[in-house]
């Protein structure tokens, strides 16, 4: 896919970026190289290759699921503007 100066200017306009002509010309080259790399990656045959979440076959160490703080709900709700049945009452924002 070839990228032109007008494409970069349009993308900059949509992103609300102010680019002068020199910057846009640099981005044409940079983005063009990125798109060439994407084309190369798309040319690779990936038939039968399972997608990976991580390149290494490891599992994440998890901490123990233990309570580390005491229940302070009553203390926090005493300073809340509106509470009912243990729930915080807030103004409706969607009609």
Secondary structure, 3 states (H helix, E strand, C coil): CCCCHHHHHHHHHHCCCCCCHHHHHHHHHHHHHHHHHHHHHHCCCCCCCCCCCCCCCCCCCCCCCCCCCCCCHHHHHHCCCCEECCEECCCCCCC
